[in-house]
Amino acid sequence: MMKKRKIAMVANQVKMDEEDSRDVSYWLKQPASARLAEVVRLRREYHLRVDGVFPDRIEKKVSRRKL
């Protein structure tokens, strides 16, 4: 006996040149708090993969160049 799916399986085909513009429009529609939360999640994921440790603070780096 097959159970009925609760979530429909959906797939959208997108051309490669449209993909970036769709990503940008999606993130522009999100509130600032959601965008910031995603940046923090990506930072945490990156540091845990590379260093194995997530830093407590962000290191401040400033580089100046002469004009």
Buried (B, 14 or more C-beta within 10 A) or exposed (E): EEEEEEEEEEEEEEEEEEEEEEEEEEEEEEEEEEEEEEEEEEEEEEEEEEEEEEEEEEEEEEEEEEE
